């Protein structure tokens, strides 16, 4: 198996873990305030990762320049404090369907960011794939919008999360393609910074929850498997995949989340919904085909 194909499979596996997080988060939000919930998830993930990373990559920390530290601080603030904080807060007000629809716009934004910032220009086929993917997502989600939106002014939260998600994808790609920066170091530092910001803010403005076994189990699972392990593996794939490819693979979560919503949240899929998901899948596939044509300006 080629390095590129292996990276695709690894990235897809990560998206499955992240998709399952939406179910766990919706369950946990019944008892845990959103910002505190997000802070606990990522701070524990940071704690789980830190001893392992220090043991394996102690020298890598010493090689970090002031510029590297600044980039990682910005990445942590955008990728965790802003993107994940907005996602948890959005799930407290809106159903996953609406949030995924907005997040589905990320690849288009990433493509625009990547041209001036990374010098990456997608081919015509990849642009077509992004458009097809967006069409499929809209076809699936738009029929649900009329009955789902009740607090329209709060849409600023998931929209902010979408732009932050796009920015973190581009910045993460720029950082991870530097050979001297190991993905584990990138993950643990950025996660630690972002999670501390989230947790401190959450404990300041939200009521401290009373934890029971179910809530503790959800947080530990999300922190250990869906955060520490998944984000380290995702950062590793960014060394091989382009920012557009990574974003489109990440975009397959809309299909996975829809399926999980049917199984665990009792939602139903119509024939139109299924067709839309198939169209979106074809769009993601188009972006992956003929990767060697991906150009650098």
C-alpha positions in Angstrom: 0.0 0.0 0.0 1.4 3.4 -0.9 2.1 6.1 1.7 -0.7 8.3 0.3 -3.3 5.5 0.3 -2.3 4.6 3.9 -2.7 8.2 4.9 -6.2 8.3 3.4 -7.3 5.2 5.3 -5.8 6.6 8.5 -7.6 10.0 8.0 -10.9 8.2 7.3 -10.5 6.1 10.5 -10.0 9.4 12.5 -13.2 10.8 11.0 -15.1 7.8 12.2 -13.9 8.4 15.7 -14.7 12.1 15.5 -18.2 11.4 14.0 -19.0 9.1 17.0 -18.0 12.1 19.2 -21.1 14.0 18.1 -23.3 11.3 19.6 -21.3 11.3 22.8 -21.3 15.1 23.0 -25.1 15.3 22.5 -25.6 12.8 25.4 -23.1 14.6 27.6 -24.5 18.1 27.0 -27.6 17.1 28.9 -25.6 17.3 32.1 -22.4 19.2 31.3 -22.1 22.8 30.2 -20.6 23.1 26.7 -17.4 25.1 27.2 -16.5 23.2 30.4 -17.3 19.9 28.6 -15.0 20.9 25.7 -12.2 22.1 28.0 -12.3 18.9 30.1 -12.2 16.7 26.9 -9.2 18.3 25.4 -7.3 19.0 28.7 -7.6 15.3 29.6 -6.5 14.4 26.1 -3.5 16.7 26.6 -2.7 15.0 29.9 -2.9 11.6 28.3 -0.6 12.5 25.5 2.0 14.6 27.4 4.0 11.8 29.2 4.2 9.7 26.0 5.3 12.7 23.9 7.9 13.9 26.4 9.4 10.3 26.5 9.5 10.0 22.7 10.2 13.6 21.6 12.0 15.4 24.4 14.6 16.7 22.0 12.0 18.0 19.7 10.7 20.4 22.3 14.2 21.8 22.7 14.5 22.4 19.0 11.4 24.6 18.8 12.1 28.2 17.9 10.2 31.3 19.1 8.4 31.3 15.8 7.4 27.7 16.2 6.0 28.4 19.6 4.1 31.3 18.3 2.6 29.2 15.5 1.6 26.5 17.9 0.0 28.9 20.3 -2.1 30.4 17.4 -3.0 26.9 16.2 -4.1 25.8 19.7 -6.2 28.9 20.1 -7.9 28.5 16.7 -8.1 24.7 16.4 -9.2 24.0 20.0 -10.3 27.0 21.9 -12.3 28.5 18.9 -13.2 25.6 16.6 -14.1 23.0 19.2 -15.5 25.5 21.7 -17.9 26.8 19.0 -18.8 23.2 18.0 -19.7 22.2 21.6 -21.6 25.5 22.1 -23.5 25.1 18.8 -24.5 21.5 19.7 -26.1 22.9 22.9 -28.5 25.1 20.8 -28.8 23.3 17.4 -29.1 19.8 16.1 -26.1 18.1 14.5 -27.7 18.4 11.0 -27.5 22.2 10.9 -23.9 22.3 12.3 -22.6 19.7 9.8 -24.2 21.7 6.9 -22.3 24.8 7.9 -19.0 22.9 8.5 -19.5 21.3 5.1 -18.5 24.7 3.6 -15.0 24.3 5.1 -13.3 22.7 2.0 -14.3 25.6 -0.2 -12.9 28.1 2.4 -9.8 26.1 2.8 -9.2 26.0 -1.0 -9.4 29.8 -1.0 -7.0 30.1 1.9 -4.5 27.6 0.5 -3.8 29.5 -2.7 -2.2 32.6 -1.1 -1.0 31.0 2.2 0.3 27.6 1.1 0.8 28.1 -2.7 -1.5 25.1 -3.4 -3.9 25.3 -6.3 -6.5 22.6 -6.7 -7.0 21.0 -10.2 -10.2 21.4 -12.1 -11.2 17.9 -11.1 -10.7 18.7 -7.4 -12.7 21.9 -7.7 -15.5 19.9 -9.3 -15.3 17.4 -6.5 -15.7 20.1 -3.9 -18.7 21.6 -5.7 -20.3 18.1 -6.0 -19.7 17.5 -2.4 -21.3 20.8 -1.4 -24.3 20.2 -3.7 -24.9 16.8 -2.0 -24.7 18.3 1.4 -27.1 21.1 0.6 -29.5 18.6 -1.0 -29.5 16.6 2.2 -29.7 19.4 4.7 -31.7 22.3 3.2 -35.1 20.4 3.4 -34.5 20.2 7.2 -33.5 23.8 7.7 -37.0 25.3 7.9 -38.0 23.2 10.8 -34.6 23.3 12.5 -33.7 27.0 12.8 -35.4 28.8 15.7 -32.5 30.9 17.1 -31.1 32.4 13.9 -28.9 35.0 15.6 -27.0 32.1 17.3 -26.0 30.9 13.8 -23.0 33.1 14.2 -21.5 30.5 16.6 -21.3 27.6 14.1 -20.3 30.0 11.3 -17.4 31.2 13.4 -16.5 27.6 14.1 -16.5 26.8 10.3 -14.1 29.7 9.5 -11.9 28.7 12.5 -11.9 25.1 11.3 -10.8 26.2 7.8 -8.1 28.4 9.2 -6.8 25.6 11.5 -6.7 23.2 8.6 -4.5 25.6 6.5 -2.3 26.5 9.5 -2.0 22.8 10.6 -0.9 21.8 7.1 1.7 24.6 7.0 3.1 23.6 10.4 3.1 19.8 9.9 4.9 19.9 6.6 8.0 21.3 8.4 10.2 18.3 8.8 11.6 19.2 12.2 8.2 19.4 13.8 6.9 16.0 14.8 3.1 15.6 14.7 3.0 14.4 18.3 4.7 17.6 19.5 2.4 19.8 17.3 -0.7 18.0 18.8 0.3 18.0 22.5 1.4 21.7 22.5 -1.6 23.1 20.6 -4.0 20.9 22.5 -2.6 21.9 25.8 -2.8 25.6 25.0 -6.3 25.5 23.5 -7.8 23.2 26.2 -6.5 25.4 29.1 -8.2 28.5 27.5 -11.4 26.5 27.1 -11.4 25.1 30.6 -10.5 28.3 32.4 -13.2 30.2 30.5 -15.8 27.5 31.0 -15.2 27.2 34.8 -15.4 31.0 35.0 -18.7 31.6 33.1 -20.5 28.3 33.6 -21.9 26.4 36.5 -19.6 23.5 37.7 -21.5 20.3 36.9 -22.0 17.3 39.2 -20.4 14.3 37.6 -21.7 10.7 37.6 -20.3 7.5 36.1 -21.9 8.1 32.7 -20.5 11.6 32.3 -17.1 10.6 33.6 -17.0 7.7 31.2 -18.0 9.9 28.2 -15.3 12.4 29.0 -12.6 9.8 29.5 -13.4 8.0 26.2 -13.6 11.3 24.2 -10.3 12.5 25.8 -8.3 9.2 25.4 -9.5 7.7 22.1 -11.4 10.4 20.2 -9.0 13.2 21.1 -5.5 12.1 22.1 -5.1 9.2 19.7 -7.3 10.6 16.9 -5.7 14.0 16.7 -2.1 12.6 16.8 -3.0 10.3 13.9 -4.7 13.2 12.0 -1.7 15.4 12.4 0.5 12.6 11.1 -1.7 12.3 7.9 -1.2 16.0 7.3 2.4 15.3 6.3 1.2 13.5 3.3 -2.3 14.9 2.4 -2.9 18.4 1.1 -5.1 20.8 3.0 -7.9 20.4 0.5 -7.7 16.6 0.6 -7.7 16.6 4.4 -10.7 18.9 4.5 -12.7 16.8 2.0 -11.9 13.6 3.9 -13.0 15.4 7.1 -16.1 16.4 5.2 -17.2 12.7 4.9 -18.2 13.1 8.5 -21.6 14.5 7.3 -22.4 11.0 6.0 -21.1 9.2 9.0 -22.9 11.5 11.4 -26.2 11.1 9.5 -25.9 7.3 9.8 -25.0 7.5 13.5 -27.9 9.9 14.0 -30.3 7.3 12.6 -28.8 4.5 14.7 -28.4 6.3 18.1 -30.5 9.5 17.9 -33.6 8.1 16.2 -33.4 10.3 13.1 -34.8 9.0 9.8 -33.4 9.2 6.2 -35.7 9.7 3.2 -34.9 8.6 -0.3 -33.7 12.2 -1.1 -31.5 12.1 1.9 -29.8 8.9 0.8 -29.4 10.3 -2.8 -27.8 13.4 -1.4 -25.3 11.4 0.7 -24.3 9.4 -2.4 -23.7 12.6 -4.4 -21.6 14.0 -1.6 -19.6 10.7 -1.4 -18.9 11.0 -5.2 -17.7 14.5 -4.7 -15.2 13.4 -2.0 -14.0 10.6 -4.3 -13.4 13.0 -7.2 -11.1 15.1 -5.0 -9.0 12.0 -4.2 -8.6 10.7 -7.7 -5.6 11.6 -9.8 -3.9 13.3 -6.8 -0.7 13.6 -8.8 -2.2 16.4 -10.8 -2.4 18.6 -7.6 -0.3 21.6 -8.5 1.9 24.0 -6.5 2.1 27.6 -7.5 
